[in-house]
Amino acid sequence: MLLHDESPLAVEERERAFLLGTYNRTPFHPRSGRGAHLFDADGKPYWDLLGGIAVNVLGHRHPRLVKTLRDEATGLLHISNLYYHPAQGLLAERLVRASGMLRAFFCNSGTEANEAALKFARLANPGRSHVVALKESFHGRTLGSLSMTGHDAYREPFAPLVPGVTFIEPNDVAALEAAITEETCAIFLEPVMGEGGIIPLDVDFLAAARKAADRTGAILVFDEIQCGLGRTGTMFAFEQTGIVPDAVTLAKPLGGGLPLGAVVIGPALDGFVKPGHHGTTFGGNPLACRLGAIVFDETRKLLPRVQTMGDWFGNELRKLQARSSAIVDVRGSGLMWGIELDRPASAVARELLAHGIVVGTAREKVLRLLPPYVTPKKALSEFIGALESVLGVTTEKAA
């Protein structure tokens, strides 16, 4: 095997020989991109409707991101959090002002953001460790976040995990009210459950969580790592509900493709976190924060487009559902959609890839779409046509 050989076959052989196999890779080799397009090793174009799993919201090679990378290449890529640099405060100010919260903490990833939020909740509730989370939720792979992730297949190989987590069904208000007690430290909810199959939480359910948190002193955390930062049509998903959490966790698109996560806190957590309570070597580094400010500014401009495109796309998906007995349900808003099928989604995703369209899956039977906010209507129309073809739409569900 030649060290300089980067052909698809060599890449796959080298990974099999030297890389720890934590992923079942799809035999797809994207090498470049522009806008909502990806190009493979042979130059074939694909519509990217997964966006690096909700990361590439500005698409590929966005000119402002490219310019900033070039400009910052001769500056400090890392300085540590022992000293000041301008970029963290600039990004934190944007997040705080847009959310109506008070302060931000930066880390490297979504799972680290949830770990930090859990630690902050314990500081606010000393001696209390009970957590309420949802079945089929996903909060990350590190042990604390995994302990709050309500999917047995992720949890069981690593048991015993952090104890004291109660899992309830999404949108079950009675179960929620029964689970939250004076011993509850934190309530972790995704306003739209991503990995769980694109399941929006009802406003009544979120309101009940807010009321229970106020009654008991528990910290209400909204995990917006996948559904936040413009994905559902507003900068934060909670803005559409009128329910304000005590903390919001963010990541995915925040660093413009570089690792960056954040926790944005409100009054219930202010003043509890002191120097030495938490930290990070790389989190909030100058380059990622510079890119994050651009992502934030450009996303704010694109929000009306995300809303309009989402409304149109949702209507088109429901029209397809009416024509196809293979589509069980359509869920989502903005540019976050789940299409539940009557068959394994992974096989359908592979067929769509052969049609030049990249999508993701969630659980066994849900196609997951998280496209860039710059995705043209043409791409979404071609997806609908390709899905219609793959599913063999011939059955009219309506009489």
N, C-alpha and C positions, 0 to 999 in steps of 0.2 A: 504494500500500500504506500503510494507516494505521499509524502507529507504535504505537498503543495496541491494535491488533487482535490478539488472541491466539486467534482461532478456529483450528481445525486447518489449514484451507487457508492462512491467513496465516502460520502458524508454518512450514509446509513451504516456502512461497514465500520467506520471509525467509531460511531456512537455505540454500536453493539459491542465493540471491543473495549471501550474505555469509559463509557458514561453509565452512571447508575440509572437503571431503568425505572424511573418514577412515572413515566408517561407512556401510554400506548399511542405512539406517534401515527398520524395519518401520512401516507407516502405522498406528501405535497411539499414542494421546495420553493417557497416564495423568496425571491432575491432582491426585488426592488418594488417601488410603488410610487404612485402619484395620485393625489386626491383620494377618491374611493376605489382606485384600481390597485391591484397587486399584479406583479409579473413573476412568473416562475423561471426556473433555470433555463428554459427554452425560449423565454420571452413571451409566452402565452399570457394574455390578460385575464384577470378574474375580478369580479365585483367583490369587494371586501365588506360583507355584511355582518362580520363579527368584530371588526375593529380591534384585534388583539385582545379580545374579551373586554370590551368597553373602554379600552385605553386610548385608541387613536381617534379621538373625537374630531380633530381637525384634519383627518385623513393623513396621507403620507406626503412628505416633503413640503409641508406648509411653509410658505416663504418666510414668515416671521420667525418660525422655529429654526429654520435653516440659518437665517441671518444671525440670530442670537447665538446659536451654537458656534458659528464662525467667530463672532465678535468676542465671545467669552473664552474661546480656546486658549487665548494668551493670558487670560486672567487666572484667578484662583479657582481650581476645581474643588478644592477642599481646604478648610481652615480649622475645623473642629468647632464645637459649640462652647468652647471656653472663651471665645472672643466674638466681637461683633462683626457682622457683614450686613450690607443694606438689604439684600434680597429677601431675607426671612420676614422682616417687618413689613415690607411692601406687599408681600403675598398675604401675610396674616391680616393686614388692614383690610384688604379686599374681602377675605372670607368673613371677617367679623362684621364689617359694615353690611355685607349682603345678607348675612344670616340673622342679624339682630342679636347675636351672642356677644360674649365679652372678650375671650382670648383664644388663641390657637396654640397647639403644640404640634411640631412636625416630627415625623418618623420616616421609615423607609417603605412601608407597605400597609395594606389593609389589615392583615392579621396583627401587626404591631400596633396599629391604631386601636383595635379592639382590646388588645392586652392593656394598653395604656388607659383606656376608658374604664376597664374593670378595676385597675389599680386605683384610679382616681375616685371611683365610686366607693371603694373600701376606705379610702382616706376620709371621705365624707361621712361614712357610716362605720366607725370603728367597732370591731367585734361582731359585725354582721357579714355573712358570706353567702347567704342564699341568693340565687339568681333565677329569674324566670326568663325562659326563651321559648322558641317555637319549634315544633316538630317540622322537619324538613328544612330548617333554616341552615344558613352557612355563614360562619363568621371568621373562618381561617383555619390554618393547619398547625399553628403552634399550640402548646398544650392548653393554655387558658382559653384561647379562642375555640379550639377544638372541643373543649368541654361544654361550650355553649352552642355547638353545632348539632342540630337535631336530626342527623342522618346516621343511622347505626353503622352503615358500611364504612364511614370515615372514622367512627369513634372506636368500634369494638377491637380492632387490632392493637390499640394503644391503652386499653383499660388496665388498671384503674386510672381514671382521669381526675381532674379537680372536682371534689365532691360538692354537693349542695345545689345542683341545677335541676329545676323542675321544667319539663317540656310540656307544652299544651298545644292543642290544635290551633292553627291560624283562624282568626276571626270568631273564636268561641269566647264571648264576653263572660259568660258564667264561669268557665274554667279559669279565665284570667283573674277574675275577682276572687275566686277561691284560692288561687295559687299564691297571690301576693299577700304577705303578712307583715307584721312588725319586725320580723327577722330578715325580710328581703332587703338586700343591699342594692340590687340593680335589676332593671328590666331591659333586655336587649331585643329590639325589633328591627326588621328591615321593612320600611314602608312598602316596598315592592320586593318580594322575595325572588332573587335572581336564580341562584343555583337550584332552588326548590321548584322552579318551573314557571317563573314570571307570575307570581301570585300577589296581586295588590291587597293590602290590608284595608279593611273597611274603616271609614272615618269613625264610626261608632266604637269600633274596637280600639282604635288609637286614643279616642277620647276617654274611654274607660281606663286605659293604661295610665293616661295623664292624671286622672282623678285618683286612681289607686296610689300612684307615686306621691301625689300631694298628701294623701291621707297618712301614708306610712313613712314618708321621708326617703323612700327608695329613689334611686337615680334612674331616670328614663333616658335610655340611649337609643338613638336611631342610627342604625348602620346603613349609611347611604353610599357605601363603597362602590356599589354597582349602579344604584338608581339615582345617585346624586350628580351634581355639577352639570345640570342641563339635560340629563338623559330623558326625563319624563316631560320636559317642556318648560320647567322652571329651574332656577339655579339649584334649589334644594327641593327634594320631593315633598318635604313636610310643608312647604309653602302652600301646596294645593289642598291641604287638609285643615289648616287653621290650628293644628295641634303643634305646640312648640316643645321640643324635648329639652332635657338638661344638657345633653351632649350629642354631637353629630360626629360620626367617624367617616372619613373620606380617604380615597386613594385612587386607584385605576387611572383616570385621565389626568390627575392633578399635576404630575410631573412632565407632561408632554411626551411620554414614552420612557422617561427615566424614573427610577424608583422614588416615590414620594407619597407619604401618607400623612394624615392630619387628624387631630381631635380638636373640635371647636366646642368650647364649654360656655355654659350660661351661668347665671347667678348661683345656682345650687351647688356648684363646684368651685366657685371663685374663693380664693384664699386658703384652700386646703393643701394645694400642691406647693411644696417648698423645695429650695435647692437641695439636691441629693436624693429626693424621692424617686425621680425617674430621669432617664437620659438616653442618649443615642450618639454613636460616633458619626455616622453618616447622615442621619436624618436632617432634612432642611439644609442640605449643602447648597452653595451659591448657584451652581448651574441649574439644578432641578428647580429651585425657587424662581429663578429668572424665567425658565420655561413655563412654570406654573402661572406666573402673572400673565403671560401671553395667552395661555390656555383659558384663563379666567376671562380676560378682556374679550377675546374672540368668541368665546362661548356666549357671553352676554349679548353680543351682537346677533348671534345665530338663534337665540331662543324663539323669536317669532317663527322662524323657518322650521325649527324642530316641532313646534306646536302644529303649524299648518300641514307639514308633511306627515306628521303622525296621525292627524285626523283623516287625511286622505287615505293613507296606507291602511289604517284600521278599517275603514269602510270597504276598501278593496279586498282585504283579507276576509271580512265577513261575507262578502259576496261569493268569494271562492268557497268558503265554508258551506254556504247554502247550496252550492253545486256539487260538493264532494262529501260522500259518506265517510271518507277516510279522515276528515278533520273533525275532531271531537269538540275542540274549544279554541277560541282565540282570545288572548289576554294581553293587555299592555296599554301603553300610551306613549306619546312622543316618539322617540326612536328606541324603545325597549319593548320587544314583542315576543310572546311565546305562542307557538302553534302546537297544540296537543293533538297527537295523531292516534290512530287505532293500531299502530304498529311501531316497532323500534325506530327511533328517530335517527340513530347513527347510520343505518343503511340508507335512509333518505338523504341524509347530509352528504354521504359519499356520492350518491347519484347527482346531487346538485353540484358538487365539486366538478364532476365530469362535464356539467353544463356551463362551467366557468363561474360558479357562484360559491363563495365561502360563507358558511353559516356554522353556528354552534348547536349544541344540544344541552338539555337540562333534564336530569333524571333519565328515565328510559325512553319516554315517548314524546318529549317536547323539543321542537326545533326552537332554538334561541337566536334572536336577531338583535344585535347591538351595533348598528352601523355608524360610521362617522356622521357628524352633523352636516357635513358638506355633500353627502350622498345625493346624487341627482335622482329625480323621479324615474328616469329611464332605467336606472339600476333596479329599483324596487318593482317596476313594471315587468322587467325581464325575470326577476325572481318569481313573481306570481305566475308568469307563463311557464317557467321551468318547473315550478312545483306542481302546477296543473298537469304538465306532461309526465312528471315522475309518478304522480299519484294515479295517473290514468283516469282523469276526471271524465266519467261518462254517466255517473248516477246522479240524478236530480234528487236532492233530499226533499225539496218542496214538492208537493203533489202537483 
